[in-house]
Amino acid sequence: MEKFRQTLRVRKERAVLVAAILHRSDGSDDMAELTALAESAGAVVVDRFQQKIRKINPSTYVGKGKATQLAGRARRFKADVVVFDNDLSPGQIRELEEIVRVKVLDRSELILDIFATRAKTRQAKLQVELAQLEYTYPRLTRMWSHLDTLAGAGGATAAGAVGGIGTRGPGEQQLEIDRRLVNKRITELKRELTSIDQRRLREIKGRGGLFKICLVGYTNAGKSTLLNTLTDADVFVEDRLFATLDTRTRRWSPARGVEVLLSDTVGFVKRLPHQLVASFKATLEDAVNADLLLHVVDVSNPDAHAQIESVNNVLAEIGCEKSPVLEVLNKIDVVKKIGQLEMLQTLFPDAVAISAKTGLGLDQLSAVVTAKYKGAEIVLRVSSSQSNGKVQSFLRAHGQILDEQYCDSTVVIDARLGRNQLPGLQRLHPDNLEILHG
């Protein structure tokens, strides 16, 4: 197996794509997404092979006959790699590679490769490496050439020492050595990530006094573009899957007197490997702790509804299934499928339709977010010392003054205010506060 799998990367390799459909299709275009994933990883797609199967073959997933047919196509198109849109067992990969005679990767390995390419910060690189190792650990069959090198390095390293002295007796299997090395590295990565995650969690909790909004959505839905448009964040944007992996947080003022924190998160994808979800759990804490989630949907994508379901599944996996969510229907300037936007607006009547690129609909988005920030309106009467200018300034900035009366050193103000702003007013310690309506 190792002669085919010297690396899990597919950059600049000629790829044949395979989508084996087991169950009835949900209406999504599996091959289109697999193509986008392969091209995002840097592969050159030379052929596509889609096959409906009644049951999974335990040896080769698609059946020996189809595997032989696939081998012929791989030779015809001079392919370097075959990429399956399915998750394969180590045994299935080994059997397929013996038949096809080129490297075989499954969907999870492809996504992990893309994440490895995109990782730029120290935290992202550690998270991706951890996910790769946790995916590979139970599948180790001497497929990583660098582990062989480490184990045979001689006395210069701990691994080399094991390969030297340990082999004088019954010795150890190379696979056992590889697993020990991987397990040790996993422990080191988890320790370092725990330290980074604790600092990040302290940072998130330190934002307790501000309203927190988090952008979530399918990869390439336009979250980073929206963050840039609303906040001038200058976050990297490119029309490709998983263009950014790191969370970015910026201040945003959707209305006068209103300031919130807006965070962008890593994009989701259908059947996102659970190792990645686990590794990026701390990065996704912005979503878990958000007061409002803006679910950005690419309405120009024919599979928009299926993508919404995929995002909702990941949100449930990280504990956000009960979080307040506002659907943001993005890219309305390029939607082509007749009735697509109308159908989504029917399914999500409270959704806001926008174009993050052109700015269309952003005023409405700001108004809706401001309303959710303020909450249901209440009318209250506040009494405070005239010297307590902070109370008066707060009411003028966050509410609407209805009446104002001065008596001696006291001022009595009737104002309309969002219920969510009430705690902020109470922290300024007015002399008396009475809710008149709401």
C-alpha positions as CSV (number, residue, x, y, z in Angstrom):
1,M,0.0,0.0,0.0
2,E,2.8,2.4,0.8
3,K,4.1,2.3,-2.8
4,F,1.0,4.3,-3.8
5,R,0.4,6.4,-0.7
6,Q,3.7,8.3,-0.2
7,T,1.6,11.4,0.5
8,L,-2.0,12.4,1.0
9,R,-1.8,15.6,-1.0
10,V,-3.3,15.9,-4.5
11,R,-1.9,19.3,-5.6
12,K,-1.1,19.3,-9.4
13,E,-2.0,15.6,-9.6
14,R,-4.4,14.3,-12.3
15,A,-7.5,13.0,-10.5
16,V,-10.4,10.7,-11.4
17,L,-13.4,11.4,-9.2
18,V,-15.8,8.7,-8.0
19,A,-19.2,9.2,-6.4
20,A,-20.8,6.0,-5.3
21,I,-24.4,6.8,-4.4
22,L,-25.9,4.3,-2.0
23,H,-29.1,5.8,-0.9
24,R,-31.7,7.8,-2.7
25,S,-30.3,11.2,-3.6
26,D,-31.3,14.2,-1.5
27,G,-31.3,16.4,-4.6
28,S,-27.7,17.7,-4.1
29,D,-25.1,17.4,-6.7
30,D,-22.4,15.2,-5.1
31,M,-20.1,15.3,-8.1
32,A,-20.2,19.1,-8.4
33,E,-19.1,19.5,-4.8
34,L,-16.4,16.8,-5.1
35,T,-15.1,18.5,-8.2
36,A,-15.0,21.8,-6.3
37,L,-13.2,20.1,-3.4
38,A,-10.6,18.5,-5.7
39,E,-9.9,21.7,-7.5
40,S,-9.6,23.6,-4.3
41,A,-7.0,21.0,-3.2
42,G,-5.1,21.8,-6.4
43,A,-5.9,18.6,-8.4
44,V,-6.5,18.6,-12.1
45,V,-9.8,16.7,-12.7
46,V,-9.5,14.5,-15.8
47,D,-12.5,12.2,-15.4
48,R,-15.7,11.8,-13.3
49,F,-17.2,8.4,-12.5
50,Q,-20.7,8.3,-10.8
51,Q,-22.3,5.0,-9.8
52,K,-25.4,4.0,-8.0
53,I,-24.9,1.0,-5.8
54,R,-27.4,-1.2,-3.9
55,K,-25.0,-2.1,-1.1
56,I,-21.4,-1.5,0.0
57,N,-18.9,-4.1,-1.0
58,P,-16.8,-4.8,2.1
59,S,-13.6,-5.2,0.1
60,T,-13.8,-2.4,-2.6
61,Y,-16.9,-0.4,-1.7
62,V,-18.1,-0.3,-5.4
63,G,-17.7,-4.0,-6.3
64,K,-14.8,-5.7,-8.1
65,G,-16.2,-5.2,-11.6
66,K,-16.6,-1.5,-11.1
67,A,-13.2,-1.3,-9.5
68,T,-11.7,-2.9,-12.6
69,Q,-13.6,-0.5,-14.8
70,L,-12.2,2.3,-12.8
71,A,-8.7,1.0,-13.2
72,G,-9.1,1.2,-17.0
73,R,-10.3,4.8,-16.8
74,A,-7.4,5.7,-14.6
75,R,-5.0,4.3,-17.1
76,R,-6.7,5.9,-20.1
77,F,-6.6,9.4,-18.5
78,K,-3.1,8.9,-17.0
79,A,-4.4,9.6,-13.5
80,D,-2.2,10.0,-10.5
81,V,-5.0,9.7,-7.9
82,V,-8.5,8.4,-7.6
83,V,-10.7,10.4,-5.1
84,F,-13.9,8.9,-3.7
85,D,-16.8,11.0,-2.4
86,N,-17.3,8.4,0.2
87,D,-15.4,7.5,3.4
88,L,-13.5,4.3,2.8
89,S,-12.0,1.8,5.3
90,P,-8.3,1.1,5.3
91,G,-9.0,-2.3,3.8
92,Q,-11.1,-0.9,1.0
93,I,-8.4,1.6,0.2
94,R,-5.7,-1.1,0.1
95,E,-7.8,-3.4,-2.1
96,L,-8.7,-0.5,-4.5
97,E,-5.1,0.6,-4.8
98,E,-4.1,-3.0,-5.7
99,I,-6.7,-3.0,-8.5
100,V,-6.4,0.6,-9.7
101,R,-2.6,0.8,-9.3
102,V,-2.7,4.5,-8.3
103,K,-3.2,6.3,-5.0
104,V,-6.8,6.3,-3.7
105,L,-8.1,8.9,-1.3
106,D,-11.5,9.3,0.3
107,R,-13.6,12.4,1.0
108,S,-12.3,13.0,4.5
109,E,-8.6,12.8,3.4
110,L,-9.3,15.3,0.6
111,I,-10.9,17.8,3.0
112,L,-8.1,17.4,5.5
113,D,-5.6,18.1,2.7
114,I,-7.5,21.3,1.8
115,F,-7.4,22.4,5.4
116,A,-3.7,21.7,5.7
117,T,-3.2,23.9,2.6
118,R,-5.2,26.8,4.0
119,A,-3.9,26.8,7.6
120,K,-1.8,29.9,8.1
121,T,-1.8,30.7,11.8
122,R,-0.1,28.5,14.5
123,Q,-3.4,27.5,16.0
124,A,-4.9,26.5,12.6
125,K,-1.9,24.5,11.7
126,L,-2.0,22.6,15.0
127,Q,-5.7,22.0,14.7
128,V,-5.3,20.6,11.2
129,E,-2.4,18.4,12.1
130,L,-4.3,17.0,15.1
131,A,-7.3,16.2,12.9
132,Q,-5.1,14.5,10.3
133,L,-3.3,12.3,12.9
134,E,-6.6,11.4,14.6
135,Y,-8.0,10.3,11.3
136,T,-4.9,8.4,10.3
137,Y,-4.1,6.8,13.6
138,P,-6.6,3.9,13.4
139,R,-5.8,3.5,9.7
140,L,-2.0,3.2,10.0
141,T,-0.6,0.6,7.6
142,R,2.8,2.0,7.1
143,M,1.4,4.6,4.7
144,W,3.5,7.5,6.0
145,S,7.1,7.4,4.6
146,H,8.4,9.9,7.2
147,L,7.5,7.5,10.0
148,D,9.6,4.8,8.4
149,T,12.5,7.3,8.3
150,L,12.1,8.2,11.9
151,A,12.0,4.6,13.1
152,G,15.1,3.7,11.2
153,A,17.1,6.8,12.0
154,G,19.5,5.1,14.4
155,G,20.4,6.3,17.9
156,A,20.0,10.0,17.2
157,T,16.3,10.0,18.1
158,A,14.1,8.2,20.5
159,A,12.4,6.5,17.6
160,G,15.8,5.5,16.2
161,A,16.8,4.0,19.5
162,V,13.7,1.8,19.5
163,G,14.5,0.7,16.0
164,G,18.1,-0.2,17.0
165,I,18.2,-1.9,20.4
166,G,14.6,-3.2,20.3
167,T,15.2,-5.1,17.1
168,R,17.9,-7.3,18.8
169,G,15.2,-9.4,20.5
170,P,11.8,-10.4,19.1
171,G,11.6,-6.7,18.2
172,E,8.5,-4.6,17.5
173,Q,6.4,-4.4,14.4
174,Q,6.9,-1.2,12.4
175,L,3.2,-0.5,12.7
176,E,3.5,-0.5,16.5
177,I,6.3,2.0,16.4
178,D,4.4,4.2,14.0
179,R,1.4,4.2,16.2
180,R,3.5,5.1,19.3
181,L,5.0,8.0,17.4
182,V,1.6,9.2,16.2
183,N,0.0,8.8,19.6
184,K,2.9,10.8,21.2
185,R,2.5,13.6,18.7
186,I,-1.3,13.7,19.3
187,T,-0.7,14.1,23.0
188,E,1.7,17.0,22.4
189,L,-0.7,18.7,20.0
190,K,-3.6,18.4,22.4
191,R,-1.5,19.9,25.2
192,E,-0.4,22.9,23.1
193,L,-3.9,23.5,21.7
194,T,-5.4,23.3,25.2
195,S,-3.1,26.2,26.2
196,I,-4.1,28.2,23.1
197,D,-7.7,27.4,23.6
198,Q,-7.8,28.5,27.2
199,R,-6.4,31.9,26.2
200,R,-9.0,32.2,23.4
201,L,-11.8,31.3,25.8
202,R,-10.7,33.9,28.3
203,E,-10.7,36.4,25.4
204,I,-14.2,35.4,24.4
205,K,-15.5,35.6,28.0
206,G,-13.9,39.0,28.3
207,R,-16.4,40.3,25.7
208,G,-19.3,39.8,28.1
209,G,-20.5,43.4,28.0
210,L,-20.9,43.5,24.2
211,F,-23.5,41.9,22.0
212,K,-21.8,39.1,20.0
213,I,-22.8,38.1,16.5
214,C,-21.3,35.2,14.6
215,L,-21.3,34.5,10.9
216,V,-21.8,30.8,10.1
217,G,-22.6,29.1,6.9
218,Y,-21.5,26.7,4.1
219,T,-18.0,27.2,2.8
220,N,-17.8,29.9,0.0
221,A,-21.3,31.3,1.0
222,G,-19.8,34.8,1.3
223,K,-19.2,35.2,5.1
224,S,-15.8,36.9,4.8
225,T,-17.1,39.2,2.0
226,L,-20.0,40.2,4.3
227,L,-17.6,40.8,7.2
228,N,-15.4,43.0,5.0
229,T,-18.4,45.0,3.7
230,L,-19.8,45.6,7.1
231,T,-16.6,46.3,9.0
232,D,-13.8,47.1,6.5
233,A,-12.1,44.1,8.0
234,D,-9.8,43.4,5.0
235,V,-10.2,39.6,5.6
236,F,-8.8,37.4,2.8
237,V,-11.5,36.6,0.3
238,E,-11.3,34.2,-2.7
239,D,-13.9,32.2,-4.7
240,R,-12.8,28.8,-3.4
241,L,-13.8,26.4,-0.7
242,F,-12.3,27.0,2.8
243,A,-10.5,30.2,1.8
244,T,-10.1,31.1,5.4
245,L,-9.8,28.9,8.5
246,D,-9.2,31.4,11.3
247,T,-11.9,33.3,13.2
248,R,-11.8,37.1,12.7
249,T,-13.7,39.5,15.0
250,R,-14.4,43.1,14.3
251,R,-16.6,45.8,15.8
252,W,-19.7,46.7,13.8
253,S,-22.2,49.6,14.3
254,P,-25.4,48.7,12.5
255,A,-27.2,51.8,13.8
256,R,-26.5,55.0,15.8
257,G,-25.6,54.1,19.3
258,V,-25.4,50.4,18.6
259,E,-22.1,48.6,18.6
260,V,-21.7,44.8,18.4
261,L,-18.9,42.3,17.8
262,L,-19.1,40.5,14.5
263,S,-17.1,37.3,14.1
264,D,-16.4,35.2,11.0
265,T,-15.9,31.4,11.3
266,V,-14.6,28.5,9.3
267,G,-17.0,27.4,6.6
268,F,-18.9,24.2,6.9
269,V,-19.4,21.5,4.3
270,K,-21.6,18.4,3.9
271,R,-20.2,15.5,5.9
272,L,-17.4,17.5,7.5
273,P,-15.0,15.0,9.1
274,H,-15.8,14.9,12.8
275,Q,-12.1,15.0,13.6
276,L,-12.0,18.6,12.1
277,V,-15.1,19.6,14.1
278,A,-13.5,18.3,17.3
279,S,-10.1,20.0,16.5
280,F,-11.8,23.3,15.6
281,K,-14.2,23.2,18.6
282,A,-12.4,26.1,20.4
283,T,-12.3,28.2,17.2
284,L,-16.1,27.6,16.9
285,E,-16.6,28.8,20.5
286,D,-17.5,32.2,19.0
287,A,-20.6,30.6,17.6
288,V,-21.4,28.8,20.8
289,N,-21.2,32.0,22.9
290,A,-22.8,34.3,20.3
291,D,-26.0,36.2,21.1
292,L,-27.1,35.9,17.5
293,L,-26.0,33.7,14.6
294,L,-26.2,35.1,11.1
295,H,-26.5,32.0,8.8
296,V,-25.2,33.1,5.5
297,V,-26.7,31.2,2.6
298,D,-25.5,31.2,-1.0
299,V,-28.9,31.4,-2.9
300,S,-27.1,31.2,-6.2
301,N,-26.1,27.6,-5.4
302,P,-28.7,25.0,-6.7
303,D,-28.0,22.9,-3.5
304,A,-28.7,25.8,-1.2
305,H,-31.4,23.9,0.8
306,A,-29.1,20.9,1.3
307,Q,-26.3,23.2,2.4
308,I,-28.6,24.8,5.0
309,E,-29.3,21.3,6.4
310,S,-25.6,20.5,6.5
311,V,-24.8,23.7,8.4
312,N,-27.6,23.1,10.9
313,N,-26.2,19.6,11.5
314,V,-22.8,21.0,12.4
315,L,-24.3,23.7,14.6
316,A,-26.2,21.0,16.5
317,E,-23.0,19.0,16.8
318,I,-21.2,21.9,18.5
319,G,-24.1,22.7,20.8
320,C,-25.8,25.7,18.9
321,E,-29.1,24.0,18.0
322,K,-31.0,26.4,20.3
323,S,-29.1,29.6,19.5
324,P,-31.0,32.5,17.9
325,V,-30.4,32.3,14.2
326,L,-31.2,34.8,11.4
327,E,-30.9,33.4,7.8
328,V,-29.1,35.8,5.5
329,L,-29.8,35.0,1.8
330,N,-26.7,36.1,0.1
331,K,-25.7,36.6,-3.6
332,I,-29.1,37.6,-4.8
333,D,-27.4,39.6,-7.5
334,V,-26.3,36.4,-9.3
335,V,-29.1,33.9,-8.5
336,K,-30.1,32.2,-11.8
337,K,-32.4,29.3,-10.8
338,I,-36.0,30.5,-11.3
339,G,-37.9,30.5,-8.0
340,Q,-34.8,29.6,-5.9
341,L,-34.9,32.8,-3.9
342,E,-38.7,32.8,-3.5
343,M,-38.6,29.2,-2.3
344,L,-36.1,30.0,0.4
345,Q,-37.9,33.1,1.5
346,T,-41.1,31.0,1.9
347,L,-39.2,28.5,4.0
348,F,-37.5,31.2,6.1
349,P,-40.0,34.2,6.1
350,D,-37.8,36.2,8.6
351,A,-34.7,35.9,6.4
352,V,-33.0,38.9,4.9
353,A,-32.0,38.9,1.2
354,I,-28.7,40.7,0.4
355,S,-25.7,40.9,-1.8
356,A,-22.6,41.3,0.3
357,K,-20.6,42.1,-2.8
358,T,-22.8,45.0,-4.1
359,G,-24.3,46.1,-0.8
360,L,-27.9,45.4,-1.8
361,G,-30.1,44.8,1.2
362,L,-27.5,45.6,3.8
363,D,-29.6,48.5,5.2
364,Q,-32.4,46.0,5.9
365,L,-29.9,43.6,7.5
366,S,-28.7,46.4,9.8
367,A,-32.2,47.3,10.8
368,V,-33.1,43.7,11.6
369,V,-30.0,43.1,13.6
370,T,-30.5,46.3,15.5
371,A,-34.0,45.2,16.4
372,K,-32.7,41.9,17.6
373,Y,-30.0,43.7,19.5
374,K,-32.5,45.9,21.3
375,G,-35.1,43.3,21.8
376,A,-38.8,44.0,22.4
377,E,-39.4,47.7,23.1
378,I,-40.4,48.9,26.6
379,V,-41.4,52.3,27.9
380,L,-39.8,53.2,31.2
381,R,-39.4,56.1,33.7
382,V,-36.0,56.8,35.1
383,S,-35.1,59.1,37.9
384,S,-31.5,60.1,38.6
385,S,-29.4,62.8,39.8
386,Q,-28.7,65.5,37.3
387,S,-25.0,65.0,38.0
388,N,-25.3,61.4,36.7
389,G,-24.8,62.3,33.1
390,K,-24.1,58.7,32.1
391,V,-27.7,57.7,32.6
392,Q,-28.9,60.5,30.4
393,S,-26.3,59.9,27.7
394,F,-27.2,56.1,27.7
395,L,-30.9,56.8,27.1
396,R,-30.2,59.3,24.3
397,A,-27.7,56.9,22.6
398,H,-29.7,53.7,22.9
399,G,-33.3,54.8,23.2
400,Q,-35.9,57.5,22.4
401,I,-36.6,60.2,24.9
402,L,-40.4,60.7,25.3
403,D,-40.5,63.2,28.1
404,E,-37.9,65.0,30.3
405,Q,-38.6,66.9,33.6
406,Y,-36.1,68.6,35.9
407,C,-36.9,69.2,39.6
408,D,-34.2,70.5,41.9
409,S,-31.2,68.2,41.4
410,T,-33.2,65.3,39.9
411,V,-34.2,64.6,36.3
412,V,-37.1,62.3,35.5
413,I,-37.0,60.8,32.0
414,D,-39.7,58.8,30.1
415,A,-38.0,56.8,27.3
416,R,-38.6,54.0,24.9
417,L,-35.8,51.4,25.1
418,G,-35.1,47.9,23.9
419,R,-35.5,45.3,26.7
420,N,-32.0,43.9,26.0
421,Q,-30.5,47.3,26.9
422,L,-32.1,47.3,30.3
423,P,-29.1,45.5,32.0
424,G,-26.8,48.2,30.6
425,L,-28.9,51.0,32.0
426,Q,-29.2,49.3,35.4
427,R,-25.4,49.0,35.6
428,L,-25.3,52.9,35.7
429,H,-27.2,52.9,39.0
430,P,-30.1,55.3,38.4
431,D,-31.9,56.4,41.5
432,N,-35.2,54.9,40.4
433,L,-36.4,52.8,37.4
434,E,-40.0,51.9,36.6
435,I,-41.3,50.0,33.6
436,L,-44.4,51.7,32.4
437,H,-45.2,49.5,29.4
438,G,-43.9,46.3,27.8
